[in-house]
Amino acid sequence: MTATAAPEQATPGPVKGPGPGPKRKGRLRIPDRVRKIGLPYLLLLPALLFELLVHMVPMVVGIFMAFKELTQFYIRDWGAAPWSGFDNFHLAIDFSEPVGKALLHSFWVTCVFTVISVASCWLIGVAAAIFLQDNFKGRGLLRAIFLTPYALPIYAAVITWAFMFQRDNGLVNHVVHDQLGLTDDKPFWLLGNNSFVALCVVAVWKTWPFAFLIVMAALQNIPKDLYEAASIDGATMWQQIRRITLPSLRPVNQVLVLVLFLWTFNDFNTPFILFGDSAPESADLISIHIYQSSFVSWNFGTGSAMSVLLLLFLLVVTALYLLLTSRGKKGSDA
């Protein structure tokens, strides 16, 4: 028998997949690096446009109005108001004239009001937050009660205080005069010098829970071991607060004080709801004063100039504060 040779088997070659499809014309290929860098800015674009629409555009228009002689005679067509240059600014800072004297008085009243309010809010907020760090029965209820003024709508809260400050049938006079007998007669809280006291009370009452909330959250990041070690070493409660709590809260307090300062110095709602558009002289905050100069006296050019000066003052104070606090932080780190 003759052996027949087996047929040669072809070695299988590499299997070729389907070839690439036709290239699409006109499609822009974005590099991955550019896509990663640009995505955060793309996500921030809606917020940036909204901020531009709500804040930046009115601010630019207000700065433009400060250089025009815009009075009630040009309300219909304020673009036709004559150009006044820096006359409105000269009028506002000329402290020998009635307009400048009134603005300077309002500025000092606002400074005193801001110092009292910010210091009181910070002190009460820090004390309450430290007090509520320990576990005890009813702590959750106290936290909710402390946060109530911050949760209430500002108009409802201040209107309630306005009723409480009424002379004849207000709750404040009922307690101070009728129950405690601290005054000979029922005082007027929304008139005269007492209006400044009433303004400070309402401002502190509605703002200090914010400081309490921020400090209470910051206290959660302080390790409990530090307090236990200090207690073992014999440190008193005040020494623990002074050596551990306050230094640990320094970064939070720096931001908190700045925010409270800006909020309080620009506060318009509280005095406007309490006193209307004509605040007493002792409670004439600069926000109300600018409102009166613009919408009561119908001199929008002067009011806009005052607003620009207030903006510049706040920017300078904020920059100096950040510079000083950053230097203090570098010195402590070194």
C-alpha positions in Angstrom: 0.0 0.0 0.0 1.2 3.4 -0.8 0.9 6.0 1.9 -0.8 9.2 0.8 0.6 12.4 2.1 -1.7 14.4 4.4 -2.8 17.6 2.9 -1.0 20.6 4.2 -2.9 22.7 6.7 -2.6 26.4 6.3 -1.3 28.2 9.4 -4.0 30.5 10.6 -3.0 34.2 10.2 -4.0 37.0 12.4 -7.7 37.6 12.4 -8.4 41.0 11.1 -11.3 42.9 12.6 -13.6 45.2 10.7 -11.7 48.1 9.4 -12.2 51.6 10.8 -15.3 53.3 9.6 -15.3 56.3 7.4 -13.9 59.4 9.1 -16.5 62.0 10.0 -15.7 65.3 8.4 -16.1 68.5 10.4 -15.9 66.9 13.9 -13.7 68.8 16.3 -11.6 66.6 18.6 -11.0 68.2 22.0 -7.9 67.0 23.8 -8.5 65.3 27.1 -6.3 67.8 28.9 -8.2 70.7 27.6 -11.5 68.9 28.5 -10.4 68.3 32.0 -9.2 71.9 32.5 -12.2 73.5 30.9 -14.9 71.4 32.6 -14.8 73.1 36.0 -15.1 76.5 34.3 -17.9 75.3 32.2 -19.8 74.1 35.3 -19.2 77.5 37.0 -20.4 79.5 34.0 -24.1 79.6 34.9 -23.3 80.8 38.4 -20.9 83.4 37.0 -23.5 84.7 34.5 -26.1 84.9 37.3 -23.7 86.7 39.5 -22.9 89.1 36.7 -26.5 89.8 36.0 -27.6 90.2 39.7 -24.6 92.1 41.2 -22.0 93.3 38.7 -24.3 94.9 36.2 -26.2 97.0 38.8 -22.9 97.9 40.4 -21.4 99.2 37.2 -24.6 101.2 36.5 -24.4 102.6 40.0 -20.8 103.7 39.5 -21.8 105.3 36.2 -24.7 107.2 37.9 -22.3 108.6 40.5 -20.7 110.8 37.9 -24.0 112.2 36.6 -26.2 115.0 38.0 -29.1 112.6 38.3 -32.1 114.2 40.1 -35.9 113.8 39.9 -35.9 115.9 36.7 -34.2 113.1 34.8 -36.0 110.1 36.1 -37.7 109.4 32.7 -34.5 109.6 30.7 -31.6 109.4 33.2 -29.2 108.9 30.4 -29.8 112.6 29.4 -28.7 113.8 32.9 -25.6 116.1 32.6 -22.2 114.8 33.4 -21.0 116.1 36.8 -17.6 114.5 37.1 -16.5 114.3 40.7 -18.9 116.9 42.0 -21.1 114.3 43.8 -18.0 112.9 45.5 -16.9 116.3 46.6 -20.3 117.1 48.0 -20.4 113.8 49.9 -16.9 114.2 51.5 -17.1 117.9 52.2 -17.6 117.7 55.9 -18.0 121.4 56.3 -21.4 121.3 54.4 -24.6 119.8 55.7 -24.5 116.8 53.3 -21.0 115.9 54.3 -21.7 116.4 58.0 -24.7 114.1 57.9 -22.8 111.4 56.0 -19.9 111.6 58.5 -22.3 111.3 61.4 -24.0 108.3 59.8 -20.6 106.7 59.2 -19.6 107.0 62.9 -23.0 105.7 64.0 -22.5 102.7 61.7 -19.0 102.1 63.0 -20.1 102.0 66.7 -23.1 99.9 65.8 -20.9 97.4 63.9 -18.4 97.1 66.7 -21.0 96.5 69.3 -23.0 94.0 67.2 -20.1 92.0 65.9 -18.4 91.7 69.3 -21.7 90.7 71.0 -22.6 88.2 68.3 -19.1 86.6 68.4 -19.0 86.5 72.2 -22.5 85.0 72.6 -22.1 82.6 69.8 -18.7 81.2 71.1 -20.0 81.0 74.6 -23.2 79.1 73.6 -21.2 76.8 71.3 -18.7 75.9 74.0 -21.5 75.4 76.5 -23.4 73.0 74.3 -20.3 70.8 73.5 -20.9 68.6 76.6 -23.5 65.9 76.5 -26.5 66.5 78.7 -30.2 66.0 78.6 -32.0 68.6 76.5 -28.9 69.7 74.5 -30.7 69.1 71.1 -33.7 71.1 72.2 -31.4 74.0 73.3 -29.6 73.9 69.9 -32.9 74.2 68.1 -34.0 77.1 70.3 -30.8 78.9 69.8 -31.0 78.6 66.0 -34.6 79.8 65.9 -33.8 83.6 65.3 -31.6 82.7 62.4 -34.3 80.4 60.9 -37.1 83.0 61.1 -37.7 85.3 58.1 -36.1 88.6 58.8 -39.1 90.7 58.1 -41.4 88.6 60.4 -38.8 88.7 63.2 -38.1 92.5 63.0 -41.7 93.4 62.7 -42.4 91.3 65.8 -39.6 93.2 67.7 -41.2 96.5 66.4 -44.4 95.6 68.1 -42.6 94.5 71.2 -40.9 97.9 71.4 -44.2 99.9 71.4 -44.4 102.3 74.2 -47.9 101.7 75.6 -48.6 98.1 75.0 -45.3 96.6 74.0 -43.8 93.6 75.8 -40.5 95.3 76.5 -42.0 98.1 78.5 -44.3 95.7 80.2 -41.3 93.8 81.5 -38.9 96.7 82.1 -41.4 99.2 83.6 -44.5 97.3 84.8 -42.9 94.1 86.1 -39.3 95.1 87.1 -39.8 98.8 87.7 -36.4 99.7 86.2 -37.7 103.0 84.7 -39.8 105.8 86.1 -41.8 106.1 82.9 -42.4 104.0 79.8 -39.6 104.9 77.4 -39.9 105.4 73.7 -37.6 102.6 72.2 -38.1 103.6 68.6 -37.5 107.3 69.0 -34.6 109.4 70.3 -31.4 107.8 71.8 -33.1 104.7 72.8 -33.5 103.8 69.1 -29.8 102.9 68.9 -30.2 100.4 71.8 -33.3 98.9 70.2 -31.4 98.6 66.9 -28.4 96.8 68.6 -30.7 94.4 70.5 -32.5 93.3 67.3 -29.4 93.1 65.2 -27.6 90.9 67.8 -30.6 88.8 68.4 -31.0 87.8 64.8 -27.3 87.4 63.9 -25.6 85.7 66.9 -27.1 82.2 66.0 -25.0 82.4 62.8 -21.8 82.7 64.8 -23.1 80.0 67.1 -23.7 77.6 64.2 -20.2 78.2 62.6 -18.3 77.9 65.9 -20.3 74.8 66.9 -19.4 73.1 63.6 -15.7 74.1 64.0 -15.6 72.7 67.5 -16.3 69.2 66.2 -12.9 69.1 64.5 -11.0 69.7 67.8 -9.7 66.3 69.1 -11.2 65.3 72.4 -7.8 63.8 73.4 -6.4 67.4 73.8 -9.0 68.2 76.5 -8.5 64.8 78.2 -4.8 65.3 78.4 -5.2 68.9 79.6 -7.6 67.8 82.3 -5.2 65.1 83.5 -2.5 67.7 83.7 -4.7 69.8 86.0 -5.8 72.5 83.5 -9.0 74.3 84.5 -11.9 74.9 82.1 -10.8 78.5 81.4 -7.3 77.3 80.7 -8.6 74.7 78.3 -10.6 77.3 76.5 -7.7 79.8 76.4 -5.0 77.3 75.4 -6.9 74.8 73.2 -10.3 76.0 72.1 -9.6 79.6 71.0 -6.3 78.8 69.2 -8.0 76.0 67.4 -10.8 78.3 66.4 -8.5 81.1 65.1 -8.9 80.3 61.3 -12.7 80.0 61.6 -12.9 83.2 63.7 -11.0 85.2 61.2 -13.5 84.4 58.5 -16.5 84.7 60.8 -15.5 88.2 62.1 -15.1 89.4 58.5 -18.4 88.0 57.4 -20.2 89.5 60.4 -18.5 92.9 59.8 -19.6 93.0 56.1 -23.2 91.9 57.0 -23.6 94.3 59.8 -22.0 97.4 58.2 -24.3 96.9 55.1 -27.4 96.0 57.1 -30.4 97.7 55.6 -33.4 95.5 56.4 -33.2 95.8 60.2 -33.2 99.6 60.5 -35.6 100.0 57.6 -38.2 97.6 59.1 -37.8 99.1 62.6 -37.9 102.8 61.7 -39.1 103.1 58.1 -37.4 105.4 55.6 -36.6 108.1 58.2 -34.5 106.6 61.0 -33.8 108.6 64.1 -30.5 110.5 64.2 -28.9 108.2 66.8 -29.8 105.1 64.6 -29.0 106.7 61.2 -27.0 103.9 59.7 -25.2 104.6 56.5 -27.3 102.2 54.5 -30.5 104.1 55.5 -28.7 107.4 54.9 -27.8 106.5 51.4 -31.4 105.3 50.8 -32.7 108.7 52.1 -30.3 110.6 49.9 -31.4 108.6 46.8 -35.1 107.8 47.2 -36.3 110.5 49.6 -34.3 113.5 48.5 -34.4 112.2 44.8 -30.7 112.9 44.3 -29.6 109.6 42.8 -26.2 111.0 41.7 -25.2 111.9 45.3 -26.6 108.6 46.6 -24.7 106.6 44.1 -21.5 108.5 45.0 -22.0 107.6 48.6 -22.5 104.0 47.7 -19.3 104.0 45.7 -17.4 105.5 48.7 -18.9 102.8 50.9 -17.8 100.1 48.5 -14.3 101.5 48.4 -14.2 101.7 52.2 -15.3 98.1 52.6 -12.8 96.9 50.0 -9.9 98.7 51.8 -10.9 97.4 55.2 -11.3 93.8 53.9 -8.0 93.9 52.1 -6.2 95.2 55.3 -7.9 92.7 57.5 -6.9 89.8 55.2 -3.4 91.1 55.0 -3.1 91.4 58.8 -4.6 88.0 59.4 -2.4 86.3 56.8 0.7 87.8 58.3 -0.4 86.7 61.8 -0.9 83.2 60.4 2.5 83.1 58.8 4.1 84.3 62.1 2.4 81.6 64.1 3.4 78.9 61.6 7.0 80.0 61.8 
